[in-house]
Amino acid sequence: MFTKTKRIYEAFAYRNAADGKPYTRDTSTRKADALRTAKEWAKRYGRVEVNALYVDVNDENNIQGAELLEAWENGHKTT
């Protein structure tokens, strides 16, 4: 059986590049908004990531898949 999915974009910010626990998080339905937020955060935080989440259309907590779109460490784009 197939599950209908939709994409949600999330930006994570970590205080430093080695920190494993996100400091702040933001979600968006638009990729451009998530990237804009991440670029601003990259100036202030040690590591920032933008992920695309593929979630069930009826339950956004049911994540079907994810991919890393872009990342920054210490203000420099790494991905």
mmJSON file of the N, C-alpha and C atoms, coordinates in Angstrom:
{"data_MODEL":{"atom_site":{
"group_PDB":["ATOM","ATOM","ATOM","ATOM","ATOM","ATOM","ATOM","ATOM","ATOM","ATOM","ATOM","ATOM","ATOM","ATOM","ATOM","ATOM","ATOM","ATOM","ATOM","ATOM","ATOM","ATOM","ATOM","ATOM","ATOM","ATOM","ATOM","ATOM","ATOM","ATOM","ATOM","ATOM","ATOM","ATOM","ATOM","ATOM","ATOM","ATOM","ATOM","ATOM","ATOM","ATOM","ATOM","ATOM","ATOM","ATOM","ATOM","ATOM","ATOM","ATOM","ATOM","ATOM","ATOM","ATOM","ATOM","ATOM","ATOM","ATOM","ATOM","ATOM","ATOM","ATOM","ATOM","ATOM","ATOM","ATOM","ATOM","ATOM","ATOM","ATOM","ATOM","ATOM","ATOM","ATOM","ATOM","ATOM","ATOM","ATOM","ATOM","ATOM","ATOM","ATOM","ATOM","ATOM","ATOM","ATOM","ATOM","ATOM","ATOM","ATOM","ATOM","ATOM","ATOM","ATOM","ATOM","ATOM","ATOM","ATOM","ATOM","ATOM","ATOM","ATOM","ATOM","ATOM","ATOM","ATOM","ATOM","ATOM","ATOM","ATOM","ATOM","ATOM","ATOM","ATOM","ATOM","ATOM","ATOM","ATOM","ATOM","ATOM","ATOM","ATOM","ATOM","ATOM","ATOM","ATOM","ATOM","ATOM","ATOM","ATOM","ATOM","ATOM","ATOM","ATOM","ATOM","ATOM","ATOM","ATOM","ATOM","ATOM","ATOM","ATOM","ATOM","ATOM","ATOM","ATOM","ATOM","ATOM","ATOM","ATOM","ATOM","ATOM","ATOM","ATOM","ATOM","ATOM","ATOM","ATOM","ATOM","ATOM","ATOM","ATOM","ATOM","ATOM","ATOM","ATOM","ATOM","ATOM","ATOM","ATOM","ATOM","ATOM","ATOM","ATOM","ATOM","ATOM","ATOM","ATOM","ATOM","ATOM","ATOM","ATOM","ATOM","ATOM","ATOM","ATOM","ATOM","ATOM","ATOM","ATOM","ATOM","ATOM","ATOM","ATOM","ATOM","ATOM","ATOM","ATOM","ATOM","ATOM","ATOM","ATOM","ATOM","ATOM","ATOM","ATOM","ATOM","ATOM","ATOM","ATOM","ATOM","ATOM","ATOM","ATOM","ATOM","ATOM","ATOM","ATOM","ATOM","ATOM","ATOM","ATOM","ATOM","ATOM","ATOM","ATOM","ATOM","ATOM","ATOM","ATOM","ATOM","ATOM","ATOM","ATOM","ATOM","ATOM","ATOM"],
"id":[1,2,3,4,5,6,7,8,9,10,11,12,13,14,15,16,17,18,19,20,21,22,23,24,25,26,27,28,29,30,31,32,33,34,35,36,37,38,39,40,41,42,43,44,45,46,47,48,49,50,51,52,53,54,55,56,57,58,59,60,61,62,63,64,65,66,67,68,69,70,71,72,73,74,75,76,77,78,79,80,81,82,83,84,85,86,87,88,89,90,91,92,93,94,95,96,97,98,99,100,101,102,103,104,105,106,107,108,109,110,111,112,113,114,115,116,117,118,119,120,121,122,123,124,125,126,127,128,129,130,131,132,133,134,135,136,137,138,139,140,141,142,143,144,145,146,147,148,149,150,151,152,153,154,155,156,157,158,159,160,161,162,163,164,165,166,167,168,169,170,171,172,173,174,175,176,177,178,179,180,181,182,183,184,185,186,187,188,189,190,191,192,193,194,195,196,197,198,199,200,201,202,203,204,205,206,207,208,209,210,211,212,213,214,215,216,217,218,219,220,221,222,223,224,225,226,227,228,229,230,231,232,233,234,235,236,237],
"type_symbol":["N","C","C","N","C","C","N","C","C","N","C","C","N","C","C","N","C","C","N","C","C","N","C","C","N","C","C","N","C","C","N","C","C","N","C","C","N","C","C","N","C","C","N","C","C","N","C","C","N","C","C","N","C","C","N","C","C","N","C","C","N","C","C","N","C","C","N","C","C","N","C","C","N","C","C","N","C","C","N","C","C","N","C","C","N","C","C","N","C","C","N","C","C","N","C","C","N","C","C","N","C","C","N","C","C","N","C","C","N","C","C","N","C","C","N","C","C","N","C","C","N","C","C","N","C","C","N","C","C","N","C","C","N","C","C","N","C","C","N","C","C","N","C","C","N","C","C","N","C","C","N","C","C","N","C","C","N","C","C","N","C","C","N","C","C","N","C","C","N","C","C","N","C","C","N","C","C","N","C","C","N","C","C","N","C","C","N","C","C","N","C","C","N","C","C","N","C","C","N","C","C","N","C","C","N","C","C","N","C","C","N","C","C","N","C","C","N","C","C","N","C","C","N","C","C","N","C","C","N","C","C","N","C","C","N","C","C"],
"label_atom_id":["N","CA","C","N","CA","C","N","CA","C","N","CA","C","N","CA","C","N","CA","C","N","CA","C","N","CA","C","N","CA","C","N","CA","C","N","CA","C","N","CA","C","N","CA","C","N","CA","C","N","CA","C","N","CA","C","N","CA","C","N","CA","C","N","CA","C","N","CA","C","N","CA","C","N","CA","C","N","CA","C","N","CA","C","N","CA","C","N","CA","C","N","CA","C","N","CA","C","N","CA","C","N","CA","C","N","CA","C","N","CA","C","N","CA","C","N","CA","C","N","CA","C","N","CA","C","N","CA","C","N","CA","C","N","CA","C","N","CA","C","N","CA","C","N","CA","C","N","CA","C","N","CA","C","N","CA","C","N","CA","C","N","CA","C","N","CA","C","N","CA","C","N","CA","C","N","CA","C","N","CA","C","N","CA","C","N","CA","C","N","CA","C","N","CA","C","N","CA","C","N","CA","C","N","CA","C","N","CA","C","N","CA","C","N","CA","C","N","CA","C","N","CA","C","N","CA","C","N","CA","C","N","CA","C","N","CA","C","N","CA","C","N","CA","C","N","CA","C","N","CA","C","N","CA","C","N","CA","C","N","CA","C","N","CA","C","N","CA","C","N","CA","C","N","CA","C"],
"label_alt_id":[null,null,null,null,null,null,null,null,null,null,null,null,null,null,null,null,null,null,null,null,null,null,null,null,null,null,null,null,null,null,null,null,null,null,null,null,null,null,null,null,null,null,null,null,null,null,null,null,null,null,null,null,null,null,null,null,null,null,null,null,null,null,null,null,null,null,null,null,null,null,null,null,null,null,null,null,null,null,null,null,null,null,null,null,null,null,null,null,null,null,null,null,null,null,null,null,null,null,null,null,null,null,null,null,null,null,null,null,null,null,null,null,null,null,null,null,null,null,null,null,null,null,null,null,null,null,null,null,null,null,null,null,null,null,null,null,null,null,null,null,null,null,null,null,null,null,null,null,null,null,null,null,null,null,null,null,null,null,null,null,null,null,null,null,null,null,null,null,null,null,null,null,null,null,null,null,null,null,null,null,null,null,null,null,null,null,null,null,null,null,null,null,null,null,null,null,null,null,null,null,null,null,null,null,null,null,null,null,null,null,null,null,null,null,null,null,null,null,null,null,null,null,null,null,null,null,null,null,null,null,null,null,null,null,null,null,null],
"label_comp_id":["MET","MET","MET","PHE","PHE","PHE","THR","THR","THR","LYS","LYS","LYS","THR","THR","THR","LYS","LYS","LYS","ARG","ARG","ARG","ILE","ILE","ILE","TYR","TYR","TYR","GLU","GLU","GLU","ALA","ALA","ALA","PHE","PHE","PHE","ALA","ALA","ALA","TYR","TYR","TYR","ARG","ARG","ARG","ASN","ASN","ASN","ALA","ALA","ALA","ALA","ALA","ALA","ASP","ASP","ASP","GLY","GLY","GLY","LYS","LYS","LYS","PRO","PRO","PRO","TYR","TYR","TYR","THR","THR","THR","ARG","ARG","ARG","ASP","ASP","ASP","THR","THR","THR","SER","SER","SER","THR","THR","THR","ARG","ARG","ARG","LYS","LYS","LYS","ALA","ALA","ALA","ASP","ASP","ASP","ALA","ALA","ALA","LEU","LEU","LEU","ARG","ARG","ARG","THR","THR","THR","ALA","ALA","ALA","LYS","LYS","LYS","GLU","GLU","GLU","TRP","TRP","TRP","ALA","ALA","ALA","LYS","LYS","LYS","ARG","ARG","ARG","TYR","TYR","TYR","GLY","GLY","GLY","ARG","ARG","ARG","VAL","VAL","VAL","GLU","GLU","GLU","VAL","VAL","VAL","ASN","ASN","ASN","ALA","ALA","ALA","LEU","LEU","LEU","TYR","TYR","TYR","VAL","VAL","VAL","ASP","ASP","ASP","VAL","VAL","VAL","ASN","ASN","ASN","ASP","ASP","ASP","GLU","GLU","GLU","ASN","ASN","ASN","ASN","ASN","ASN","ILE","ILE","ILE","GLN","GLN","GLN","GLY","GLY","GLY","ALA","ALA","ALA","GLU","GLU","GLU","LEU","LEU","LEU","LEU","LEU","LEU","GLU","GLU","GLU","ALA","ALA","ALA","TRP","TRP","TRP","GLU","GLU","GLU","ASN","ASN","ASN","GLY","GLY","GLY","HIS","HIS","HIS","LYS","LYS","LYS","THR","THR","THR","THR","THR","THR"],
"label_asym_id":["A","A","A","A","A","A","A","A","A","A","A","A","A","A","A","A","A","A","A","A","A","A","A","A","A","A","A","A","A","A","A","A","A","A","A","A","A","A","A","A","A","A","A","A","A","A","A","A","A","A","A","A","A","A","A","A","A","A","A","A","A","A","A","A","A","A","A","A","A","A","A","A","A","A","A","A","A","A","A","A","A","A","A","A","A","A","A","A","A","A","A","A","A","A","A","A","A","A","A","A","A","A","A","A","A","A","A","A","A","A","A","A","A","A","A","A","A","A","A","A","A","A","A","A","A","A","A","A","A","A","A","A","A","A","A","A","A","A","A","A","A","A","A","A","A","A","A","A","A","A","A","A","A","A","A","A","A","A","A","A","A","A","A","A","A","A","A","A","A","A","A","A","A","A","A","A","A","A","A","A","A","A","A","A","A","A","A","A","A","A","A","A","A","A","A","A","A","A","A","A","A","A","A","A","A","A","A","A","A","A","A","A","A","A","A","A","A","A","A","A","A","A","A","A","A","A","A","A","A","A","A","A","A","A","A","A","A"],
"label_entity_id":["1","1","1","1","1","1","1","1","1","1","1","1","1","1","1","1","1","1","1","1","1","1","1","1","1","1","1","1","1","1","1","1","1","1","1","1","1","1","1","1","1","1","1","1","1","1","1","1","1","1","1","1","1","1","1","1","1","1","1","1","1","1","1","1","1","1","1","1","1","1","1","1","1","1","1","1","1","1","1","1","1","1","1","1","1","1","1","1","1","1","1","1","1","1","1","1","1","1","1","1","1","1","1","1","1","1","1","1","1","1","1","1","1","1","1","1","1","1","1","1","1","1","1","1","1","1","1","1","1","1","1","1","1","1","1","1","1","1","1","1","1","1","1","1","1","1","1","1","1","1","1","1","1","1","1","1","1","1","1","1","1","1","1","1","1","1","1","1","1","1","1","1","1","1","1","1","1","1","1","1","1","1","1","1","1","1","1","1","1","1","1","1","1","1","1","1","1","1","1","1","1","1","1","1","1","1","1","1","1","1","1","1","1","1","1","1","1","1","1","1","1","1","1","1","1","1","1","1","1","1","1","1","1","1","1","1","1"],
"label_seq_id":[1,1,1,2,2,2,3,3,3,4,4,4,5,5,5,6,6,6,7,7,7,8,8,8,9,9,9,10,10,10,11,11,11,12,12,12,13,13,13,14,14,14,15,15,15,16,16,16,17,17,17,18,18,18,19,19,19,20,20,20,21,21,21,22,22,22,23,23,23,24,24,24,25,25,25,26,26,26,27,27,27,28,28,28,29,29,29,30,30,30,31,31,31,32,32,32,33,33,33,34,34,34,35,35,35,36,36,36,37,37,37,38,38,38,39,39,39,40,40,40,41,41,41,42,42,42,43,43,43,44,44,44,45,45,45,46,46,46,47,47,47,48,48,48,49,49,49,50,50,50,51,51,51,52,52,52,53,53,53,54,54,54,55,55,55,56,56,56,57,57,57,58,58,58,59,59,59,60,60,60,61,61,61,62,62,62,63,63,63,64,64,64,65,65,65,66,66,66,67,67,67,68,68,68,69,69,69,70,70,70,71,71,71,72,72,72,73,73,73,74,74,74,75,75,75,76,76,76,77,77,77,78,78,78,79,79,79],
"pdbx_PDB_ins_code":[null,null,null,null,null,null,null,null,null,null,null,null,null,null,null,null,null,null,null,null,null,null,null,null,null,null,null,null,null,null,null,null,null,null,null,null,null,null,null,null,null,null,null,null,null,null,null,null,null,null,null,null,null,null,null,null,null,null,null,null,null,null,null,null,null,null,null,null,null,null,null,null,null,null,null,null,null,null,null,null,null,null,null,null,null,null,null,null,null,null,null,null,null,null,null,null,null,null,null,null,null,null,null,null,null,null,null,null,null,null,null,null,null,null,null,null,null,null,null,null,null,null,null,null,null,null,null,null,null,null,null,null,null,null,null,null,null,null,null,null,null,null,null,null,null,null,null,null,null,null,null,null,null,null,null,null,null,null,null,null,null,null,null,null,null,null,null,null,null,null,null,null,null,null,null,null,null,null,null,null,null,null,null,null,null,null,null,null,null,null,null,null,null,null,null,null,null,null,null,null,null,null,null,null,null,null,null,null,null,null,null,null,null,null,null,null,null,null,null,null,null,null,null,null,null,null,null,null,null,null,null,null,null,null,null,null,null],
"Cartn_x":[0.831,0.0,0.885,0.51,1.27,0.705,1.585,1.195,1.424,0.402,0.573,1.384,2.381,3.256,3.273,3.748,4.017,5.361,5.949,7.256,7.118,7.889,8.031,9.524,9.893,11.303,11.561,12.67,13.019,14.459,14.661,15.997,16.353,17.537,18.058,19.285,19.434,20.642,21.242,22.555,23.301,24.255,24.448,25.319,26.738,27.277,28.598,28.563,29.569,29.572,29.586,30.132,30.235,29.04,28.155,27.01,26.005,25.559,24.612,23.158,22.915,21.546,21.171,20.087,19.7,19.342,19.76,19.448,18.086,17.808,16.52,16.136,14.846,14.317,13.182,13.069,11.976,11.507,10.213,9.675,8.947,8.874,8.215,7.695,6.676,6.186,6.884,7.661,8.391,9.896,10.549,11.999,12.73,12.296,12.963,12.941,11.842,11.755,12.72,12.798,13.705,15.164,15.516,16.889,17.223,16.273,16.487,16.749,15.949,16.128,17.499,17.864,19.14,20.334,20.259,21.367,21.567,20.492,20.604,21.18,20.708,21.191,22.66,23.129,24.517,25.496,25.046,25.893,26.043,25.097,25.064,25.381,25.189,25.331,26.451,26.977,28.099,27.755,26.563,26.126,24.65,24.31,22.919,22.648,21.475,21.08,19.683,19.449,18.108,17.796,16.695,16.274,14.911,14.701,13.373,12.81,11.649,10.975,9.798,9.659,8.522,7.587,6.434,5.513,4.183,3.471,2.132,1.217,0.414,-0.452,-1.492,-1.823,-2.823,-2.23,-0.919,-0.271,1.176,1.433,2.766,3.803,3.368,4.295,4.774,4.153,4.514,5.496,6.783,7.822,8.143,8.054,8.317,9.754,10.393,11.761,12.276,13.587,14.194,15.474,15.868,17.153,17.726,19.038,19.753,19.894,19.43,19.519,20.759,20.976,22.131,22.565,23.855,24.387,25.503,25.667,26.724,27.415,28.733,29.492,30.367,30.222,30.976,30.883,29.665,29.409,29.781,30.357,30.763,29.871,29.383,28.52,29.323,28.816,29.514,28.782,27.486,26.712,25.834],
"Cartn_y":[-1.175,0.0,1.251,2.217,3.458,4.501,5.302,6.404,7.706,8.546,9.862,10.727,11.384,12.21,13.65,14.523,15.902,16.281,17.354,17.799,18.934,18.848,19.928,20.19,21.438,21.807,22.259,21.809,22.215,22.706,23.725,24.263,24.016,23.469,23.238,24.107,24.66,25.401,24.789,24.599,24.066,25.15,25.263,26.313,26.243,25.02,24.865,23.648,23.515,22.471,21.059,20.878,19.541,19.178,20.122,19.89,18.965,17.947,16.995,17.317,18.36,18.711,20.051,20.082,21.342,22.415,23.639,24.772,25.354,25.472,25.978,25.291,25.35,24.659,25.483,25.476,26.168,25.289,25.271,24.494,25.417,24.965,25.739,24.793,25.233,24.456,24.898,25.985,26.503,26.358,25.773,25.567,26.904,27.893,29.2,29.838,29.699,30.263,29.571,28.256,27.501,27.859,28.011,28.375,29.795,30.697,32.078,32.125,31.4,31.322,30.741,29.661,28.99,29.889,30.641,31.539,32.61,33.107,34.089,33.438,32.243,31.528,31.161,30.898,30.491,31.565,32.806,33.908,33.89,33.234,33.272,31.953,30.833,29.529,28.724,27.751,26.945,25.998,25.422,24.509,24.743,24.771,24.938,23.928,23.292,22.309,22.621,22.333,22.39,20.998,20.437,19.097,19.148,18.238,18.032,16.775,16.901,15.756,15.359,14.081,13.55,12.925,13.548,13.133,12.711,11.905,11.46,12.686,12.771,13.94,14.066,12.97,12.998,13.092,12.873,12.884,13.355,14.629,15.189,14.595,13.894,13.236,11.89,11.412,10.137,10.419,10.443,10.77,9.523,9.669,8.569,8.575,9.751,9.861,11.274,11.45,12.765,12.837,14.064,14.272,15.619,15.643,16.869,17.672,18.924,19.771,20.658,21.356,22.238,22.298,22.6,22.725,23.759,24.401,25.382,25.053,25.208,25.073,26.305,26.954,28.172,29.205,29.339,30.349,29.973,28.779,28.337,27.191,27.284,26.255,24.981,23.857,22.582,21.627,21.824,20.94,21.757],
"Cartn_z":[0.0,0.0,0.0,-0.785,-0.876,0.069,0.597,1.479,0.739,0.692,0.081,1.029,0.462,1.29,0.792,1.673,1.294,1.9,1.396,1.857,2.856,3.911,4.883,5.017,5.078,5.21,6.63,7.191,8.548,8.594,9.395,9.617,11.076,11.298,12.647,12.85,14.044,14.395,15.651,15.636,16.77,17.251,18.548,19.098,18.538,18.42,17.808,16.891,16.052,15.025,15.595,16.796,17.381,18.265,18.512,19.397,18.728,19.434,18.874,19.157,19.942,20.31,19.675,18.864,18.236,19.271,18.995,19.861,19.505,18.198,17.736,16.437,16.124,14.948,14.37,13.04,12.366,11.214,10.964,9.847,8.883,7.633,6.594,5.527,4.814,3.675,2.399,2.477,1.319,1.519,0.537,0.597,0.687,-0.07,-0.071,1.309,2.022,3.377,4.334,4.24,5.112,4.824,3.563,3.197,3.646,3.521,3.969,5.474,6.227,7.679,8.013,7.342,7.612,7.307,6.233,5.878,6.939,7.51,8.598,9.854,10.17,11.349,11.214,9.987,9.766,10.238,10.309,10.782,12.303,13.003,14.468,15.158,14.481,15.118,14.472,15.216,14.74,13.614,13.637,12.576,12.31,11.03,10.603,9.495,9.556,8.541,8.033,6.757,6.181,5.658,6.137,5.745,5.075,4.142,3.562,4.209,4.81,5.409,4.531,4.305,3.561,4.589,4.783,5.834,5.224,5.962,5.582,5.484,4.429,4.251,5.357,6.006,7.073,8.469,8.593,9.902,9.742,10.031,9.842,10.789,11.824,12.736,12.203,11.147,10.527,9.389,9.705,8.73,7.9,6.591,5.674,5.157,5.179,4.693,4.906,4.735,4.918,4.104,3.762,3.099,3.503,3.638,3.955,2.674,2.683,1.501,1.513,2.625,2.749,4.201,4.403,5.761,5.779,6.924,7.147,8.459,8.486,9.724,9.882,11.03,11.336,10.22,9.656,8.638,7.223,7.014,5.689,5.219,4.001,3.46,3.219,3.719,3.574,2.623,2.446,1.571,0.658],
"occupancy":[1.0,1.0,1.0,1.0,1.0,1.0,1.0,1.0,1.0,1.0,1.0,1.0,1.0,1.0,1.0,1.0,1.0,1.0,1.0,1.0,1.0,1.0,1.0,1.0,1.0,1.0,1.0,1.0,1.0,1.0,1.0,1.0,1.0,1.0,1.0,1.0,1.0,1.0,1.0,1.0,1.0,1.0,1.0,1.0,1.0,1.0,1.0,1.0,1.0,1.0,1.0,1.0,1.0,1.0,1.0,1.0,1.0,1.0,1.0,1.0,1.0,1.0,1.0,1.0,1.0,1.0,1.0,1.0,1.0,1.0,1.0,1.0,1.0,1.0,1.0,1.0,1.0,1.0,1.0,1.0,1.0,1.0,1.0,1.0,1.0,1.0,1.0,1.0,1.0,1.0,1.0,1.0,1.0,1.0,1.0,1.0,1.0,1.0,1.0,1.0,1.0,1.0,1.0,1.0,1.0,1.0,1.0,1.0,1.0,1.0,1.0,1.0,1.0,1.0,1.0,1.0,1.0,1.0,1.0,1.0,1.0,1.0,1.0,1.0,1.0,1.0,1.0,1.0,1.0,1.0,1.0,1.0,1.0,1.0,1.0,1.0,1.0,1.0,1.0,1.0,1.0,1.0,1.0,1.0,1.0,1.0,1.0,1.0,1.0,1.0,1.0,1.0,1.0,1.0,1.0,1.0,1.0,1.0,1.0,1.0,1.0,1.0,1.0,1.0,1.0,1.0,1.0,1.0,1.0,1.0,1.0,1.0,1.0,1.0,1.0,1.0,1.0,1.0,1.0,1.0,1.0,1.0,1.0,1.0,1.0,1.0,1.0,1.0,1.0,1.0,1.0,1.0,1.0,1.0,1.0,1.0,1.0,1.0,1.0,1.0,1.0,1.0,1.0,1.0,1.0,1.0,1.0,1.0,1.0,1.0,1.0,1.0,1.0,1.0,1.0,1.0,1.0,1.0,1.0,1.0,1.0,1.0,1.0,1.0,1.0,1.0,1.0,1.0,1.0,1.0,1.0,1.0,1.0,1.0,1.0,1.0,1.0],
"B_iso_or_equiv":[0.0,0.0,0.0,0.0,0.0,0.0,0.0,0.0,0.0,0.0,0.0,0.0,0.0,0.0,0.0,0.0,0.0,0.0,0.0,0.0,0.0,0.0,0.0,0.0,0.0,0.0,0.0,0.0,0.0,0.0,0.0,0.0,0.0,0.0,0.0,0.0,0.0,0.0,0.0,0.0,0.0,0.0,0.0,0.0,0.0,0.0,0.0,0.0,0.0,0.0,0.0,0.0,0.0,0.0,0.0,0.0,0.0,0.0,0.0,0.0,0.0,0.0,0.0,0.0,0.0,0.0,0.0,0.0,0.0,0.0,0.0,0.0,0.0,0.0,0.0,0.0,0.0,0.0,0.0,0.0,0.0,0.0,0.0,0.0,0.0,0.0,0.0,0.0,0.0,0.0,0.0,0.0,0.0,0.0,0.0,0.0,0.0,0.0,0.0,0.0,0.0,0.0,0.0,0.0,0.0,0.0,0.0,0.0,0.0,0.0,0.0,0.0,0.0,0.0,0.0,0.0,0.0,0.0,0.0,0.0,0.0,0.0,0.0,0.0,0.0,0.0,0.0,0.0,0.0,0.0,0.0,0.0,0.0,0.0,0.0,0.0,0.0,0.0,0.0,0.0,0.0,0.0,0.0,0.0,0.0,0.0,0.0,0.0,0.0,0.0,0.0,0.0,0.0,0.0,0.0,0.0,0.0,0.0,0.0,0.0,0.0,0.0,0.0,0.0,0.0,0.0,0.0,0.0,0.0,0.0,0.0,0.0,0.0,0.0,0.0,0.0,0.0,0.0,0.0,0.0,0.0,0.0,0.0,0.0,0.0,0.0,0.0,0.0,0.0,0.0,0.0,0.0,0.0,0.0,0.0,0.0,0.0,0.0,0.0,0.0,0.0,0.0,0.0,0.0,0.0,0.0,0.0,0.0,0.0,0.0,0.0,0.0,0.0,0.0,0.0,0.0,0.0,0.0,0.0,0.0,0.0,0.0,0.0,0.0,0.0,0.0,0.0,0.0,0.0,0.0,0.0,0.0,0.0,0.0,0.0,0.0,0.0],
"pdbx_formal_charge":[null,null,null,null,null,null,null,null,null,null,null,null,null,null,null,null,null,null,null,null,null,null,null,null,null,null,null,null,null,null,null,null,null,null,null,null,null,null,null,null,null,null,null,null,null,null,null,null,null,null,null,null,null,null,null,null,null,null,null,null,null,null,null,null,null,null,null,null,null,null,null,null,null,null,null,null,null,null,null,null,null,null,null,null,null,null,null,null,null,null,null,null,null,null,null,null,null,null,null,null,null,null,null,null,null,null,null,null,null,null,null,null,null,null,null,null,null,null,null,null,null,null,null,null,null,null,null,null,null,null,null,null,null,null,null,null,null,null,null,null,null,null,null,null,null,null,null,null,null,null,null,null,null,null,null,null,null,null,null,null,null,null,null,null,null,null,null,null,null,null,null,null,null,null,null,null,null,null,null,null,null,null,null,null,null,null,null,null,null,null,null,null,null,null,null,null,null,null,null,null,null,null,null,null,null,null,null,null,null,null,null,null,null,null,null,null,null,null,null,null,null,null,null,null,null,null,null,null,null,null,null,null,null,null,null,null,null],
"auth_seq_id":[1,1,1,2,2,2,3,3,3,4,4,4,5,5,5,6,6,6,7,7,7,8,8,8,9,9,9,10,10,10,11,11,11,12,12,12,13,13,13,14,14,14,15,15,15,16,16,16,17,17,17,18,18,18,19,19,19,20,20,20,21,21,21,22,22,22,23,23,23,24,24,24,25,25,25,26,26,26,27,27,27,28,28,28,29,29,29,30,30,30,31,31,31,32,32,32,33,33,33,34,34,34,35,35,35,36,36,36,37,37,37,38,38,38,39,39,39,40,40,40,41,41,41,42,42,42,43,43,43,44,44,44,45,45,45,46,46,46,47,47,47,48,48,48,49,49,49,50,50,50,51,51,51,52,52,52,53,53,53,54,54,54,55,55,55,56,56,56,57,57,57,58,58,58,59,59,59,60,60,60,61,61,61,62,62,62,63,63,63,64,64,64,65,65,65,66,66,66,67,67,67,68,68,68,69,69,69,70,70,70,71,71,71,72,72,72,73,73,73,74,74,74,75,75,75,76,76,76,77,77,77,78,78,78,79,79,79],
"auth_comp_id":["MET","MET","MET","PHE","PHE","PHE","THR","THR","THR","LYS","LYS","LYS","THR","THR","THR","LYS","LYS","LYS","ARG","ARG","ARG","ILE","ILE","ILE","TYR","TYR","TYR","GLU","GLU","GLU","ALA","ALA","ALA","PHE","PHE","PHE","ALA","ALA","ALA","TYR","TYR","TYR","ARG","ARG","ARG","ASN","ASN","ASN","ALA","ALA","ALA","ALA","ALA","ALA","ASP","ASP","ASP","GLY","GLY","GLY","LYS","LYS","LYS","PRO","PRO","PRO","TYR","TYR","TYR","THR","THR","THR","ARG","ARG","ARG","ASP","ASP","ASP","THR","THR","THR","SER","SER","SER","THR","THR","THR","ARG","ARG","ARG","LYS","LYS","LYS","ALA","ALA","ALA","ASP","ASP","ASP","ALA","ALA","ALA","LEU","LEU","LEU","ARG","ARG","ARG","THR","THR","THR","ALA","ALA","ALA","LYS","LYS","LYS","GLU","GLU","GLU","TRP","TRP","TRP","ALA","ALA","ALA","LYS","LYS","LYS","ARG","ARG","ARG","TYR","TYR","TYR","GLY","GLY","GLY","ARG","ARG","ARG","VAL","VAL","VAL","GLU","GLU","GLU","VAL","VAL","VAL","ASN","ASN","ASN","ALA","ALA","ALA","LEU","LEU","LEU","TYR","TYR","TYR","VAL","VAL","VAL","ASP","ASP","ASP","VAL","VAL","VAL","ASN","ASN","ASN","ASP","ASP","ASP","GLU","GLU","GLU","ASN","ASN","ASN","ASN","ASN","ASN","ILE","ILE","ILE","GLN","GLN","GLN","GLY","GLY","GLY","ALA","ALA","ALA","GLU","GLU","GLU","LEU","LEU","LEU","LEU","LEU","LEU","GLU","GLU","GLU","ALA","ALA","ALA","TRP","TRP","TRP","GLU","GLU","GLU","ASN","ASN","ASN","GLY","GLY","GLY","HIS","HIS","HIS","LYS","LYS","LYS","THR","THR","THR","THR","THR","THR"],
"auth_asym_id":["A","A","A","A","A","A","A","A","A","A","A","A","A","A","A","A","A","A","A","A","A","A","A","A","A","A","A","A","A","A","A","A","A","A","A","A","A","A","A","A","A","A","A","A","A","A","A","A","A","A","A","A","A","A","A","A","A","A","A","A","A","A","A","A","A","A","A","A","A","A","A","A","A","A","A","A","A","A","A","A","A","A","A","A","A","A","A","A","A","A","A","A","A","A","A","A","A","A","A","A","A","A","A","A","A","A","A","A","A","A","A","A","A","A","A","A","A","A","A","A","A","A","A","A","A","A","A","A","A","A","A","A","A","A","A","A","A","A","A","A","A","A","A","A","A","A","A","A","A","A","A","A","A","A","A","A","A","A","A","A","A","A","A","A","A","A","A","A","A","A","A","A","A","A","A","A","A","A","A","A","A","A","A","A","A","A","A","A","A","A","A","A","A","A","A","A","A","A","A","A","A","A","A","A","A","A","A","A","A","A","A","A","A","A","A","A","A","A","A","A","A","A","A","A","A","A","A","A","A","A","A","A","A","A","A","A","A"],
"auth_atom_id":["N","CA","C","N","CA","C","N","CA","C","N","CA","C","N","CA","C","N","CA","C","N","CA","C","N","CA","C","N","CA","C","N","CA","C","N","CA","C","N","CA","C","N","CA","C","N","CA","C","N","CA","C","N","CA","C","N","CA","C","N","CA","C","N","CA","C","N","CA","C","N","CA","C","N","CA","C","N","CA","C","N","CA","C","N","CA","C","N","CA","C","N","CA","C","N","CA","C","N","CA","C","N","CA","C","N","CA","C","N","CA","C","N","CA","C","N","CA","C","N","CA","C","N","CA","C","N","CA","C","N","CA","C","N","CA","C","N","CA","C","N","CA","C","N","CA","C","N","CA","C","N","CA","C","N","CA","C","N","CA","C","N","CA","C","N","CA","C","N","CA","C","N","CA","C","N","CA","C","N","CA","C","N","CA","C","N","CA","C","N","CA","C","N","CA","C","N","CA","C","N","CA","C","N","CA","C","N","CA","C","N","CA","C","N","CA","C","N","CA","C","N","CA","C","N","CA","C","N","CA","C","N","CA","C","N","CA","C","N","CA","C","N","CA","C","N","CA","C","N","CA","C","N","CA","C","N","CA","C","N","CA","C","N","CA","C","N","CA","C","N","CA","C","N","CA","C"],
"pdbx_PDB_model_num":[1,1,1,1,1,1,1,1,1,1,1,1,1,1,1,1,1,1,1,1,1,1,1,1,1,1,1,1,1,1,1,1,1,1,1,1,1,1,1,1,1,1,1,1,1,1,1,1,1,1,1,1,1,1,1,1,1,1,1,1,1,1,1,1,1,1,1,1,1,1,1,1,1,1,1,1,1,1,1,1,1,1,1,1,1,1,1,1,1,1,1,1,1,1,1,1,1,1,1,1,1,1,1,1,1,1,1,1,1,1,1,1,1,1,1,1,1,1,1,1,1,1,1,1,1,1,1,1,1,1,1,1,1,1,1,1,1,1,1,1,1,1,1,1,1,1,1,1,1,1,1,1,1,1,1,1,1,1,1,1,1,1,1,1,1,1,1,1,1,1,1,1,1,1,1,1,1,1,1,1,1,1,1,1,1,1,1,1,1,1,1,1,1,1,1,1,1,1,1,1,1,1,1,1,1,1,1,1,1,1,1,1,1,1,1,1,1,1,1,1,1,1,1,1,1,1,1,1,1,1,1,1,1,1,1,1,1]
}}}
